[in-house]
Amino acid sequence: MRDVAVIGVGMTKWGELWEKSLRDIFVETALLALEDAGLDRIDSMYVGCMSSGLFIGQEHLSSLLSDYLGKNPVPTTRVESACCSGGLALRQGFIDVASGMSDIVLAGGVEKMTDVNGHEATYALGTAADQEYEGYHGITFPALYAMMANAHMAKYGTTREQLAMVAVKNHENGSKNPLAQYPFKVTVDGVLKSVLVADPLRILDCSPITDGAAAVILCPADMAKKMKKRVVKITGSGQATDSIALSSRKEIAWIESTSVAAQKALAMAGKKVEDIDLFEVHDCFTIAEICITEALGLVKKGQGGKAVEDGLTSLAGKFPVNPSGGLKAKGHPVGATGIAQAVEVVKQLRGEADKRQVKSARTGLTQNMGGTGGSSVVHIFEAE
Amino acid sequence: MRDVAVIGVGMTKWGELWEKSLRDIFVETALLALEDAGLDRIDSMYVGCMSSGLFIGQEHLSSLLSDYLGKNPVPTTRVESACCSGGLALRQGFIDVASGMSDIVLAGGVEKMTDVNGHEATYALGTAADQEYEGYHGITFPALYAMMANAHMAKYGTTREQLAMVAVKNHENGSKNPLAQYPFKVTVDGVLKSVLVADPLRILDCSPITDGAAAVILCPADMAKKMKKRVVKITGSGQATDSIALSSRKEIAWIESTSVAAQKALAMAGKKVEDIDLFEVHDCFTIAEICITEALGLVKKGQGGKAVEDGLTSLAGKFPVNPSGGLKAKGHPVGATGIAQAVEVVKQLRGEADKRQVKSARTGLTQNMGGTGGSSVVHIFEAE
């Protein structure tokens, strides 16, 4: 297998982009990534998208997007694993370059979620749960994560305030990210007084509904070394699955697929989690980030709430988690999220993250997951 | 890149399987493929499915299916490119093994289409067209292919009877396939008198709505040589895209993406199309097979109608096309079709195709496509 590097990244401001269609926002970011790479060539393309069928009535997505990008007849493939779709597009691009099948690969992600009403969006997102055993009974994603939060609080004494501190931290970081959907700060009190969605989760515990896209350009590391930018290699890729129904898991408040994926990715990179300088993780709800910090091994099981309270995961902490603002502040266009995490890590490792820059960052990790952890993918990035 | 072989194939009878859910039919075929391979191990899995979101309200599909197969936490990824989804799952599996990332990969395809009513199925299939420029105006897939048929008839003198002969040939072959949804024979007169769907296409020109799945097991060719079955290698893989909107094509009655994909696959295999002993192609409508025989280079442009009339593509002809019965007789569960083509070719190259066996077959080609040719993928198979 060949070594693989990221040579271009692209992302535009996320939000409720009613004046643009899915194809518009994807092509904008893809062109930015190509411009960043200084190239106008791709050999193949992967697109992560969860549910363009339900959100905008469009399948057959990757051919449509490469057409609007002016790149047909290049091979293009959409991959889907709910909110993990973007991370899997990155992984398929990585395998494509590593195999020798393609030299220059665009891995992108996109979701257009605000063209339907809230009920329809909730239904579409609910298709990431087990339709026959969860969806059929009317459960929604905030409710599933609320059960995880209640279990975590009951088992480990995690507090309602600690959940809120995840939102406070990520909005603090997000306030320094001009591309974030909600670049404002929030307070613990503000989170606790926000509207209740699914007890104990309130609206400010939840990531938003977002239109957005992101793209990266991959190539063999040897080729990247001839280019002008600092070379950022992908040195580890790990993917794992679990039952998508919470009821089938051994532990409700533990994300096994992330644990397995992280171990695989770190082993491939020859790294320990302590070697990593920053983390972009899937904080679709505040409780999710707490569980993820445990599954990645940043802290012991049950200590994720204390970690955020102690500042361990803040921008200046030992393990900076979600310097971009995370899904919470940056937004969560589900298929795009995994790619946007890679965009942030590459910017950080190049020293291009402005006010949210993690000092002297040389290594980064992305963790993207589907549903309540039915699928997870972890990548390790290293600056040369 | 490592050489890749197919060491197991699985498929069950296709049809209106109201007593089974999507997960049931997928797992049945996956287990058959594992049994055929003599293994109970997979390192990763790819699932081709076009629109489980619209058909059964379920995304996050690959994790669900590997869970029901008892294979979590293995990495599993769903790929989508409309009716080309199965072929792309095969290609991603091929790249995964070739790269060295995984040794034993299950590539499967599935679609459950008959749990919704006809209007909903027509809408879901229509999402393979350009929603903003085709779907918005109410066009359906039979109508799009009817335009291609009219253009072909006007430009090349292709006759209504020649279209019917494709159905006659494929149902003749399908009558010898116990897994086919419609294993009966039809006559030219029967096709011409069947219900009009979109002029000039009649119901017997159209592939059916189908529930079905199929699976293959891939591994490095070196590993395959140690097993008992005849080794069938995948020696070429080509994928290409085109505008998914017919209105954006240079020629309405020519499938450019198939032409490009076939040239790539044949070049990779070091073969000419004349070297291939049998072809499984995407006859979603009778006109499609006529266009595909031209795009593959079996005959010159415009000669596809004459080819079927002359018997060139019949089971005993120079270029046997769709010995399985094709989409027309076997059925067309869209995400599964590309994998089922591979199942048939492997059975043929192993000499296991019973009454529809192509004599002394050593090489085979599969051609799977999305929409009206917005995406195409071609694979070359060779028996050792």
Interface residues (C-beta under 8 A of the other chain):
Chain A: M1 S21 R23 S44 M50 S51 G53 L54 I56 G57 Q58 E59 H60 L61 S62 S63 L64 S66 D67 N72 P73 V74 P75 T76 T77 R78 V79 E80 S81 A82 L88 R91 Q92 I95 D96 A98 S99 G100 M101 Y123 A124 G126 T127 A128 A129 D130 Q131 E132 G135 Q239 A240 T241 D242 S243 I244 S248 E256 S257 V260 G370 G371 G374 S375 V377
Chain B: M1 S21 R23 S44 M50 S51 G53 L54 I56 G57 Q58 E59 H60 L61 S62 S63 L64 S66 D67 N72 P73 V74 P75 T76 T77 R78 V79 E80 S81 A82 L88 R91 Q92 I95 D96 A98 S99 G100 M101 Y123 A124 G126 T127 A128 A129 D130 Q131 E132 G135 Q239 A240 T241 D242 S243 I244 S248 E256 S257 V260 G370 G371 G374 S375 V377
